[in-house]
Amino acid sequence: MGITSGEDKFLKRLREICLKVPGATETSSWGHANWRVGKKLFAAYEETPTAHVVSFFAGVENEEEMLKDRRFFLPRYTDHHGWLCLKVDRMTDWPEVRTLIVQSHALVTAQM
């Protein structure tokens, strides 16, 4: 998938991060962009009417601790399976997002 005219800047930044991890491919499902390694999802991006959201795998063992930080929240559909979301905006710490994505990729590939 390439960058298209008018595509939002948050998706462009996330795409740059995700496609730099080993073996990453971009797909589209559920109406938004997803990044996979093999058949396993490690990141997703969704634009809702109220927010731009990055979803990533944090691992069930890390979920509770990360949810103490109010910036993180559970996805609408996956509940408690180790996935978390982060709203992105003009104040987003993109180096932190890169770290979260790299960690998500590592956790997912360790399960393969």
Phi and psi in degrees as a GROMACS rama.xvg file:
@    title "Ramachandran Plot"
@    xaxis  label "Phi"
@    yaxis  label "Psi"
@TYPE xy
-103.258  169.242  GLY-2
-73.8983  132.883  ILE-3
-110.672  157.329  THR-4
-59.181  134.692  SER-5
84.5078  -2.50336  GLY-6
-68.1616  144.586  GLU-7
-72.5357  151.981  ASP-8
-66.8398  -28.2792  LYS-9
-68.9617  -41.9317  PHE-10
-62.7986  -41.7531  LEU-11
-59.6692  -45.5926  LYS-12
-65.595  -43.2657  ARG-13
-65.2746  -40.7541  LEU-14
-58.4401  -43.9634  ARG-15
-59.1805  -41.1252  GLU-16
-67.8689  -52.0475  ILE-17
-64.3775  -39.1191  CYS-18
-77.7317  -3.85874  LEU-19
-90.0876  -11.0989  LYS-20
-82.159  148.55  VAL-21
-58.9743  130.051  PRO-22
75.9858  8.91884  GLY-23
-73.7834  139.928  ALA-24
-132.599  152.406  THR-25
-103.251  136.096  GLU-26
-131.241  172.306  THR-27
-130.238  125.03  SER-28
-155.314  160.631  SER-29
56.2972  23.8897  TRP-30
80.3771  14.5048  GLY-31
-151.209  171.911  HIS-32
-77.4616  141.229  ALA-33
-135.522  152.053  ASN-34
-122.796  136.275  TRP-35
-129.553  157.956  ARG-36
-123.536  119.341  VAL-37
61.7276  -129.753  GLY-38
-97.84  -0.0300576  LYS-39
-92.2507  130.45  LYS-40
-76.7953  135.477  LEU-41
-125.896  -11.5005  PHE-42
-160.537  153.942  ALA-43
-148.015  157.626  ALA-44
-134.314  133.652  TYR-45
-137.257  135.97  GLU-46
-106.39  115.668  GLU-47
-103.863  173.102  THR-48
-60.9151  -22.5876  PRO-49
-114.572  -8.9153  THR-50
-163.493  160.657  ALA-51
-105.821  128.185  HIS-52
-129.189  131.98  VAL-53
-104.222  129.443  VAL-54
-111.66  143.377  SER-55
-151.928  160.065  PHE-56
-91.7059  119.753  PHE-57
-104.185  -14.804  ALA-58
90.0916  139.39  GLY-59
-57.4409  -36.9307  VAL-60
-68.0434  -19.9679  GLU-61
-102.379  -13.4527  ASN-62
-57.0244  -51.8492  GLU-63
-59.8275  -45.7574  GLU-64
-63.959  -43.8895  GLU-65
-66.8758  -31.838  MET-66
-70.1251  -11.1206  LEU-67
-68.7827  -23.4331  LYS-68
-85.7312  116.086  ASP-69
-62.3659  -12.262  ARG-70
-72.0089  -22.7013  ARG-71
-99.3684  146.372  PHE-72
-150.252  163.584  PHE-73
-77.5827  143.638  LEU-74
-64.383  157.899  PRO-75
-64.8555  -34.5246  ARG-76
-110.005  -24.1577  TYR-77
-95.5965  -11.7753  THR-78
51.8092  -134.971  ASP-79
-92.27  75.052  HIS-80
-128.874  21  HIS-81
93.2226  -1.8858  GLY-82
-92.0973  139.811  TRP-83
-132.239  162.348  LEU-84
-124.045  155.163  CYS-85
-140.4  124.355  LEU-86
-72.0001  138.328  LYS-87
-113.864  143.295  VAL-88
-152.614  -167.474  ASP-89
-66.6052  -15.3084  ARG-90
-97.0711  3.60636  MET-91
-61.9504  137.975  THR-92
-87.0492  93.8439  ASP-93
-67.1242  -31.8401  TRP-94
-61.409  -35.7648  PRO-95
-65.4478  -42.891  GLU-96
-59.6648  -42.8473  VAL-97
-58.2363  -44.4484  ARG-98
-61.77  -44.9131  THR-99
-61.5801  -40.5536  LEU-100
-68.9491  -43.5428  ILE-101
-62.6234  -41.7755  VAL-102
-65.6388  -41.2948  GLN-103
-59.8688  -46.3532  SER-104
-58.9749  -44.8018  HIS-105
-63.523  -42.7131  ALA-106
-64.6439  -41.2442  LEU-107
-68.2343  -44.0316  VAL-108
-68.8385  -27.9306  THR-109
-66.9424  -23.5384  ALA-110
-87.4885  -6.23416  GLN-111
